[in-house]
Amino acid sequence: MAWPSLPRIVVAGLAGDTGKTLVTVGLARALVRRDRRIAPFKNGPDFIDAAWLGAAARAPGRNLDTYLMSPATIAGSMQRAGLGVDLALVEGKRGLFDGADAQGSHSTAQLAKLIGAPVVLVVNAAKVTRTVAALVLGCRALDPELEIAGVILNRVGTARQERLIRQALAAHAGVPVLGAIPPLEGQPLPSRHLGLVCAAEHPERDVALEALADAIERHVDVEAVCAIASDTPDMPGTAAPRPARGDCRFARIGVLRDAAFSFYYPENLEALEAAGAELVEISPLADREIPAIDALYAGGGFPEEHAGALAANEPLRHALAAAIEGGLPTWAECGGLMYLARALVRDGREYPMVGALPIVVEHTPRPQGHGYVAATVDRANPFFPVGTRLLGHEFHYSRVADPAGGETAFAVERGAGLGRGRDGLAVGNVVATYMHLHALGTPAWAGGLVQAALGRGFGAPERAAASAGGMR
């Protein structure tokens, strides 16, 4: 079954750091300037690029991931986000064919074929001319079923270089050049250890977005890109229906959200609302008390970048600690786990955190976990029945340095987690994990959190803060 055509295009690269985020974000804002309504997507589980795309398009930046989501789920997500829009703009991840294995499973190329979208390939043209044609021709030869509809050259040094590359591509690869972008002054999208600085933290976000749009307008044929996106067939596949609204009783769920905690999939928040939640945002940086809530969602972010300010906000830390000790159901992911710990160590300095978890977390210069995760719930907890299969991803530069105790609820089959094949530290009504779940891939999560907030969770007896075997 196919459903009505949605103009769509995938912007991909030959590798990471080729400029595909720069191009996609700038293209999204340039299209918004032209009064085009954009549905922005990021291939893969990345929070940061998706948030930049959302800021540029002035619409929620969503994720499409063939590891976390079924084809029907991906189709449904695109269908819902695409209602009333002019174009779906998808940014790829890493290199075009890079995936979880040598066959390219879960790659950008696989996603593009799944959704029937043409690919515009961003090529880093620094210090190269005719070889660009060989690279593009190689991509076409590796998968002839993939439609590579155009090339955008990035970091072009001279007019002569651009001319040579255009001639070589026309003669040997048969792919049009849609734009040639010179090296840009400054760094409109600065980076740090997890990738780009978050859109929520950039002090001049809109200035950066407008500068990128200016570059795209000057150096890329935007209308040619739109024409390629419009020349697409009906979307293949059957879309999964949107989850129905759950219990009519509303649970008030607090969401830690500010510059330190910005890693939230829009679909996760929407799924909570669909399951019967009223979401209440709480800023660990600015708020001094917590409102009346029935549960807490502590998502990821960069608490290590704001450790001093988080530690200084003692009133909120103490209020959260008291509420959690009193039984508040709490789901914490990565940055949320770090914040709920007893302390966070950064550059040798220890900062007191909430203290709801009997651990000390240390920020490290190298990643401790990076990639897809698969786990099975094998112990009692408030949110999932034993036996539930979990798929997610992790990317963290921190580790548990001082595991003072507590049981874990997840057996990790793929990924690092908390270490020793375990994740999901379970203390009282808290589950804290390094794994980020996506509600479209784990539909039981939202309902489990809402039911726990309403006092109907799967239940877990009060756990001691420490156990003889430590974290196990």
C-alpha positions, 0 to 999 in steps of 0.5 A: 500500500502507498499513501499520498506523495510527500516531497522528500529528499535526503542530504547525505555525506561521504563521511562525518564532518563533510558539512551535511549538517551545515547544508541541511540546516542552512537549507531548512532555514532558506526554505522557511524564508521562502515560506516553505513548510518543512518537516525536518528529520535526522537519520539515526538517534542523534538529538543535537542535529535534530534540534538544530534542524528543528530550530532552522525549520521552526518545526519539531526536529524528529528522528528516523532510525531503522534500528529503533523503528519498524518500516511501518513506524517510520512511514507513520512518523513521516506521514504525521509530520508531513501533513500540510507541509511542502517538503520532508528534509532528512539529514543523513548520518556519517557516510552514506553507506555507513551502518552497523555492519559491513552490509550497511545495515541501518545506514542512510542509504538503507533509509533513503531506499526505504522511504523512496527519497532521492539523495543529495550528496555533500562532498568535502572538496578541500584539496581535491578535483577530479577524484570527486567524480570517482567518489560519486561514481563509486557510490552509484556503482555500490548500490545502483538502486539508490538514487543519487540525484545531485551533489553539493560541493563544500569547502571549495577553494577556487573557481578553477577547482569548482570548474574542474570538479563540475566538468569531471562529474558531468563527464564521468558520474552523470550527476549534476552539481547543485551548489558549491560552498566556499569555506565559511568564516568563523564557526557558526556551528561550534562543536564539543565532545558529543558533537555540535553545541546544542541549539538550546545553548548557542548564545546566537542561535538565530544569527548562526541560522541566518548566516547559514541560510545566507550561504545556501542562498548564495551558493546552492540552487535551492529551487533545483533541490526542491524540484528533485524533492518534488519528483518522488513517487508515492511513499511505499509501505503502510503507516502504523497508526498514531497511538490512541490517547490512554487513561482519561485521568491525567498524570502530571509528569515533571520534565527536567528541561533547560540548557543542561537538559535538552535531549528529548525526542519530540515523539517521547513527549508526545507519547507521554501526552497521548498516554495521559500525561500533563507535562510540566517543565522544570529547570534544574538551573533556574527553578528553586522548587518543584511543582506538584508532580506525579512522576519525573522524566530526567532526560539527557544533556550536558550536566557536566558543562553546567555542573557548578550551576547545578550544584549551586542550586541547592533548594531544587536538589534538596526538593528533588531528593526529598520527593524521590525518597518519598517514592516519586516514580522517576525515569532518568537517562544519561544526563539525568542519571548523572544529575541524580547521582550523589556527585559528579566529578569533572576535571578532578573536581567533585560537584554535589548533585541530587543524591537520589542514586548511591553513585558518583559519576565521573566525566571522562575525556574519552567516550565510555559508550557509543552506539546502539543498545539492546537489553532485556528487563530481567528484574522488577521495576516500576515501568516495565514487566520482566521480559520486555525487550528494549532497543536504544542508543548510548553516547556518554563520556562518563562512567560510574566511578563509585558504585556504592550499591543498588540493583540493576534491572536490565541485562545488556546484550549490546552496548556498554550501559553501566558496565559488566553487562548491566544497565538500569540502576533501580533504587526505590521508584527510580530507574536510571540508565545510560540508554536513550529510548525512543517512544516509537521504538519502545511504545510500552515506555510512555504508558509504563511511566504514566501508569507508575505516575498514577500509582499503577506501575508494575511495582518494585519493593523499596530497595536498600541504597546499598547491597552486599554485591554492589551494583549487580 
